[in-house]
């Protein structure tokens, strides 16, 4: 009985670590509880995680671990108040998300490459779907 309790606690902790405002997992369906901040990494193979969530007025930090700059371009009509940014190689940029929205983005240098596409959900409550 005690072992089952520890296993359940461990699973709950892993779930929170995998989907909280800090980032989210990268795979199939799941959930994300928004926080004030989240982080995404851009590498030569793409964006990870593919989806994160933050509260309104939250910030997502995009870190470029690649050797070339990457442009993070948002759909302005779906994501009001958010500016696209260029993240130089080896640097980070914090992007504020002021309003509730589902903000999709792509790398301006390769807009059709799905490895360089992602989603930021700006929400008051937990969200779910592919990529979280």
KAGIUR-V703481 format. One record per backbone hydrogen bond with DSSP energy under -1.0 kcal/mol. NH is the residue of the N-H (numbers start at 1). CO is the residue of the C=O. Records with the same first field share a line. If there is no record, write none. Layout:
NH = CO / CO
This chain:
5 = 1
6 = 2
7 = 3
8 = 4
9 = 5
10 = 6
11 = 7
12 = 8
13 = 9
14 = 10
15 = 11
16 = 12
17 = 13
18 = 14
19 = 15
20 = 16
23 = 20
25 = 132
32 = 127
38 = 59
40 = 61
41 = 48
42 = 63
43 = 46
46 = 43
47 = 115
48 = 41
52 = 119
54 = 121
55 = 35
57 = 97
58 = 55
59 = 36
60 = 95
61 = 38
62 = 93
63 = 40
64 = 91
65 = 42
70 = 87
72 = 85
73 = 106
75 = 104
79 = 75
82 = 79
85 = 72
87 = 70
90 = 64
91 = 88
93 = 62
95 = 60
97 = 58
101 = 122
103 = 120
105 = 118
106 = 73
107 = 116
108 = 71
110 = 107
113 = 110
116 = 113
117 = 114
118 = 105
119 = 50
120 = 103
121 = 52
122 = 101
123 = 54
127 = 32
129 = 30
131 = 27 / 28
132 = 129
